[in-house]
Amino acid sequence: MPIETRTDSILVADGSFDAHVALPEGGHGPGILLLQEIFGVGPYITAVAERLAAMGYVVVAPDLFWRIEPGFVASEGDAGMQEGMTIAGQCDRALLLDDAVAALEHVRALHETTGTVGVVGFCFGGNLAFHVAAAADPDAVVSYYGSGIASALDQAPLITCPILFHFGEDDAFIPAAEVDAIRAAFAGRSDAAVNVQRGAGHAFDNFTSTRFSQPEAAAAAWELTANFLDATLPTSTPA
């Protein structure tokens, strides 16, 4: 049965922005706020939304670049990389966090959402997922290769929900020392884990990118993600 999708509008104090919504079979489930890469809510993010919906989640992927270029989807190749980096650099970080928290509240308020709500973010969205975890009250967070997290570890004590980090061992954008600092900041917490895929670079999960995609690392990390979500945001009630 095909995944049902639609576009929602999320209201904030100074406007509104679109969000791609993917519903599971049956139409109801725990919620997931899906936070985009710098490439926008394009084919990769919508495919991830459908993958999560197929697992039983109500998924909402907001257009985080709406204040700069609504509906932005990057071009292919190096040009798209530069486009995305330029737009990301223009974002007001405080407003970006406000928008993401508003989107989290939107997910929680949906009549299709049955209770718990988690956050899954990639790259640009992986960093933002960390900040949403510190600023709001998600029930679980998965952060994929969020660059810049190590410089914000003063926020780590504010994160009380289970959290899973994914990094690539050979990520040119995130030095191993930063990953070690994140691991140290969450040491001693049984509900926090830092996973490093050996030999993997940045954005290894993005199967639409010939530059970044690394299927073996992506599959291994996704299995960990699926198990983590099943434990923290179960889609069915145990017998």
N, C-alpha and C positions, 0 to 999 in steps of 0.2 A: 504494500500500500504506500503510495507516494507521501512524503512529508508535506503537511500543509504549511504554507508560508503566507505572510502578509506584511504590510508596513504599518507600524504604529507611529504616532506622533507623541513626543515627550515634551511637556510644558516646563519651562523654567521662567524665572522672573523677567527676563528680557527677550523672550522669544520661544521658539519650539524647534525641535529637530527630529528627523526621521530615525527609525530603528527597524532593522530587519528582524522579523519574528519567525521562528520555526517551531511548530508544535509536534509533540510526539503522537504516535498512534493512540487513539483514545482521547486525545485532546487535553489531558491534564498530567501534571507531574511537578516535581521540584523545579525551581527556577534556576537558570544560569544567565548571568550577565557576561556576555562575550565581548572582550575589548580588543579592538583591531590593531594590526601592525600599522606602520606608516603608509602602507599602500592603500589604505581605505577599506571600506566594506565592499570588497570585490569578490571574484570567484573563489578565492581561497577561504576567506572568512565565512562566506555563505555556505561553503561546503563543510567547514567545521561545524557550523550551526546545525546543518542537517545530520552530521555524524552524531552530535550530542543529542539531537531530537530523537534519532533512531535508538538511542540508549534509554529514552524515556523522559528527557528533560524538556521543559519549556525554555527556549533560548531566545534571548534578545541581544542583538548586536547593534548598538547605537552608532550613528554617524558622528564621530568625535571631532571631525574637522568642519562641522557645519558653520562655525563662525568665520572661517577663512574661505572655504570653497565647498558649499553643500554638495553632497553626492560625489565627492572626489573618489576616483579610482585611478591608480597610477598606470602609466603606460608600461609597456614591456621593457625589460632590460635596464641598462644604466640610466637612461633618461627617467624612467619611473622612480628609480632610487633617489635621484636628485630632486625630483618633484616632491616626493614624500618627505624627504629630509627638510626641504625648504618650508613646506607647510607646517610640519611638526615644530620647526624652529620659531614659527610665528605664533604658536599657541600660547595663550595666557594660562600658565599652569594652575593657578588658583581657580579660574573659571572652568578649566578642563576637569579638575577634580570635582567641582560642584556639579558639572554636567553628568559625570560618571555616577556620583552618589544619587542624583535625581533619577538616573536610569535604573539604578539598583532598586530604588523605592518603587519605580514603575513596575519592575518585574515582580516585586513582592505583592503589589496591589492587584495584579492580574487575576481575573476569576479562574483562569486555567491553572494558576500556580497553587500547589497543594500545601505549601508550608515553607520548608527550608529553601534558601536561595544562596547560591555560590557565585564566585567570579572566576573566569578563566581568561587570561590575557596573554598576548603574544608580542614580544619585542617592545615596541612603544606601549602597547597595552599590558605587557608583562610588568613594566615599571608602574604603570597606573594602577594595576591590580593590587600591588603592594601598598600604594597610598590609600586606595579605597579600603583595604583591610584595616589600616590604621585609623582612618577617619570615620568609618561607618560600622555597620554590624552584619557583614555577611556571615554565613554559617561555615563556609570553607572557601579557600582561594588556591588556584593553581596559576603560577607565574612562569611563563616560558621566556627564557633568556632576556629578562628585563635589564637593559643597561642603565647604569646610574643608581641602582638600588644601594650599592655600598656606600654612597655618599649621603644616604638618608637613613642610616641605621639607628639614629636617635629615635626614629619612629617605631622601631621594632617592639619595644615594650608595650606599645598601644595595641598590638595585634594579639588578640586572644583566641581567634578561631584557628582551626587546623589549616596549615599552609604547606604547599608542596612547590618547590622551586626546581626548574629544569635549566641546565646549562650544557653547552658543548665544550668539551675539553680544549678544542682548538679554535674557540671563538675569538676572532681578531678584534672584536669590539668590547669584550669583557675579559680582562686579565684574570688569571687564576687567583691572584692575590685578592681580588674583589670577591670572588666566589668563596674563598677561605674566610673572609671577613663576615660574609653573610652566614656561613655555616657556624662560625663562632658566636654570632649574635643570637642564634637560635639553639645553641647547644644546651642539652638538658631538657628540651621539650620533646616529649614523646609524640606530639601531634604535629611536629614540624620536621620536614625532611628536605635535603638538598641533593638532587640527583645530577650527576655529571655523566654525559654520554661520551665514552672514549672515542677519540678521533673525529668528533662531530664539530662543525663550525656553527656560525650564527644562523638562526632561522631554519634549522634543519628540518622542521616539520612542514615547511611550506612546499607542498608537492607541485604547486603551479610554477615554481621558480627553478629553472635549470641551474641557476647560479648557486642556490642555497639548498635545495632539496637533498636529503640524505635518508632514503627510505628505511634503512636498517635502524638507524638511531631514532627516527620518528616512530617506528613501530614499537621499539622497546620503551620509549618514553610514554607513548600513548597507553600501553598496557598498564604502566604505573599510574597514569592519570585516571584511567577507567577504574582501577582497583581503589584508588583514593576516593574518587567520587562515589563509588558504590558503598564505601565505608562511612563517608561523611554526609552524603546526600542520597540515601537509598531511595530507589524509585518504587519499591514495594515494601509493604509492612511485613516484618518477619512473622512466621507462623508461631 
